[in-house]
Amino acid sequence: MVPQKMFFTKGVGVHKDKLASFELALRDAGIEKSNLVYVSSIYPPNCKTIPKDDGVKLLSPGEITYCVMARIETNEPNRLVAASIGVARPKDSAAYGYLSEHHVYGETAKVAGEYAEDLAATMLATTLGVPFDSNHAWNEREQEYKSTGLILKTTNITQSAEGNKDGLWTTVIAAAVLLS
């Protein structure tokens, strides 16, 4: 089975119980009715990215649903958490790309998203033989990668939140949901 479609989603949940907090984050993301199976980080060849609302409509309650997910939780008041999926797609749609998961304490959504995007792009660049210098800043490497003409697009989806002020569990997720 090679997925033909993919959508990206994110969510946040807050509850006194850790598991319920995760459930609420899944609900916020629109994927709570699926039996989620986590897979590694390949963006399938010829896979079409569709809007979240269109993708959610294709899910049936209880179905096995494959996804790449980043998840993190905290019950520490005001602690910043972020979960991000980075995406790097090659120009040749018949070739595979990369997805990366990044979950972290203390980073803003912007910083976490850029890191996840950089990670996915670097993985793709190395498989395409694109030289890179890890000492360069992400915005420099991004331009270098794209200037080769081999990498079409990089992006990310990121959810961040501060831990609930009263110490309730706060969970954030970001996911790439794969559909046949």
C-alpha positions as CSV (number, residue, x, y, z in Angstrom):
1,M,0.0,0.0,0.0
2,V,1.5,3.3,-1.1
3,P,-0.6,6.3,0.1
4,Q,-2.0,8.4,-2.7
5,K,-3.2,11.4,-0.5
6,M,-2.0,13.1,2.6
7,F,-3.2,15.9,4.8
8,F,-1.7,17.8,7.7
9,T,-3.3,18.7,11.0
10,K,-2.5,19.8,14.5
11,G,-4.2,20.1,17.8
12,V,-4.0,21.0,21.5
13,G,-5.8,19.4,24.5
14,V,-5.9,20.3,28.2
15,H,-7.3,17.9,30.9
16,K,-6.5,16.7,34.4
17,D,-5.6,13.3,33.0
18,K,-2.7,12.9,30.6
19,L,-4.5,10.4,28.3
20,A,-7.6,12.6,28.1
21,S,-5.5,15.6,27.2
22,F,-4.1,13.6,24.3
23,E,-7.6,12.6,23.3
24,L,-8.7,16.2,23.3
25,A,-5.7,17.1,21.1
26,L,-6.7,14.4,18.6
27,R,-10.3,15.8,18.6
28,D,-8.9,19.3,18.0
29,A,-6.9,17.9,15.1
30,G,-10.0,16.0,13.7
31,I,-8.4,12.5,13.9
32,E,-9.8,11.1,17.1
33,K,-12.0,8.5,15.5
34,S,-9.1,6.7,13.8
35,N,-6.9,3.9,15.1
36,L,-3.6,5.6,14.5
37,V,-0.5,3.7,13.5
38,Y,2.7,5.7,13.6
39,V,5.0,5.3,10.6
40,S,8.4,6.7,9.8
41,S,9.1,9.7,7.7
42,I,8.8,9.1,3.9
43,Y,6.6,11.4,1.8
44,P,5.3,8.8,-0.8
45,P,6.0,9.3,-4.5
46,N,3.1,10.8,-6.4
47,C,1.3,11.6,-3.2
48,K,-1.1,14.5,-3.3
49,T,-1.5,16.9,-0.4
50,I,-5.1,17.7,0.3
51,P,-6.8,20.1,2.6
52,K,-7.4,18.9,6.2
53,D,-11.2,19.2,5.9
54,D,-11.2,17.0,2.7
55,G,-9.0,14.4,4.4
56,V,-11.0,14.2,7.6
57,K,-14.1,13.4,5.5
58,L,-12.3,10.4,4.0
59,L,-11.7,8.8,7.4
60,S,-14.1,6.2,8.7
61,P,-14.5,5.7,12.5
62,G,-12.4,2.8,13.7
63,E,-10.3,2.5,10.6
64,I,-6.6,1.8,10.8
65,T,-5.0,5.2,9.8
66,Y,-1.3,5.7,9.2
67,C,0.3,8.9,10.2
68,V,3.6,10.6,11.1
69,M,3.0,12.3,14.4
70,A,4.9,14.6,16.7
71,R,3.5,14.7,20.3
72,I,4.5,16.3,23.5
73,E,2.8,17.0,26.8
74,T,3.4,18.8,30.1
75,N,1.7,19.4,33.4
76,E,4.1,22.1,34.4
77,P,2.4,25.5,34.5
78,N,3.4,27.9,31.7
79,R,6.0,25.4,30.3
80,L,6.2,26.0,26.5
81,V,5.8,22.8,24.3
82,A,5.8,22.5,20.6
83,A,5.2,19.6,18.1
84,S,6.0,19.9,14.5
85,I,6.1,18.0,11.2
86,G,8.6,19.1,8.6
87,V,8.0,18.4,4.9
88,A,10.5,18.3,2.0
89,R,9.2,17.3,-1.4
90,P,11.4,16.7,-4.4
91,K,10.7,18.4,-7.7
92,D,10.2,15.0,-9.4
93,S,6.8,13.9,-8.0
94,A,7.7,10.3,-8.9
95,A,10.5,10.4,-6.3
96,Y,9.9,10.2,-2.5
97,G,10.4,13.0,-0.1
98,Y,10.8,13.3,3.7
99,L,8.7,14.1,6.7
100,S,10.3,14.8,10.1
101,E,8.8,14.8,13.6
102,H,10.1,17.3,16.2
103,H,8.7,17.7,19.7
104,V,10.4,20.0,22.2
105,Y,10.1,22.0,25.4
106,G,10.9,25.7,25.4
107,E,10.8,26.5,21.7
108,T,8.3,28.8,20.0
109,A,6.2,27.4,17.1
110,K,8.4,29.3,14.6
111,V,11.7,27.9,15.9
112,A,10.3,24.3,16.2
113,G,8.7,24.5,12.7
114,E,11.9,25.8,11.1
115,Y,13.9,23.0,12.8
116,A,11.5,20.3,11.6
117,E,11.5,21.8,8.1
118,D,15.3,21.9,8.1
119,L,15.6,18.3,9.3
120,A,13.3,17.0,6.5
121,A,15.1,19.1,3.8
122,T,18.5,17.9,5.0
123,M,17.4,14.3,4.8
124,L,16.0,14.8,1.3
125,A,19.1,16.7,0.2
126,T,21.4,14.0,1.3
127,T,19.5,11.3,-0.6
128,L,19.6,13.5,-3.7
129,G,23.3,14.1,-3.4
130,V,22.9,17.9,-2.7
131,P,25.9,19.1,-0.8
132,F,25.1,21.1,2.4
133,D,27.0,22.8,5.1
134,S,25.4,22.2,8.5
135,N,27.1,25.3,9.8
136,H,25.0,27.5,7.5
137,A,21.7,28.9,8.9
138,W,18.5,27.2,7.8
139,N,17.4,30.1,5.6
140,E,20.8,29.9,3.7
141,R,20.6,26.1,3.3
142,E,16.9,26.4,2.2
143,Q,17.9,28.7,-0.6
144,E,20.9,26.4,-1.5
145,Y,18.6,23.4,-1.6
146,K,15.9,25.0,-3.7
147,S,18.5,26.5,-6.1
148,T,19.6,23.0,-7.2
149,G,16.2,22.6,-8.8
150,L,15.9,19.1,-7.1
151,I,13.8,20.2,-4.1
152,L,10.4,21.6,-4.9
153,K,9.0,22.6,-1.6
154,T,9.7,22.6,2.1
155,T,7.1,23.5,4.8
156,N,6.0,22.6,8.3
157,I,2.9,22.3,10.5
158,T,3.4,23.2,14.1
159,Q,1.3,23.4,17.2
160,S,2.6,25.0,20.4
161,A,1.1,25.9,23.7
162,E,2.0,26.9,27.2
163,G,1.3,24.4,30.0
164,N,-2.0,25.1,31.8
165,K,-1.5,27.6,34.6
166,D,-3.3,25.3,37.1
167,G,-1.1,22.3,36.3
168,L,-3.5,20.4,34.1
169,W,-2.0,18.2,31.4
170,T,-1.4,20.1,28.1
171,T,-0.8,18.0,25.0
172,V,0.1,19.3,21.5
173,I,0.3,17.2,18.4
174,A,1.1,17.7,14.7
175,A,0.5,15.0,12.2
176,A,0.8,14.0,8.5
177,V,-2.1,11.6,7.9
178,L,-1.6,9.1,5.0
179,L,-4.6,8.0,2.9
180,S,-4.9,5.3,0.3
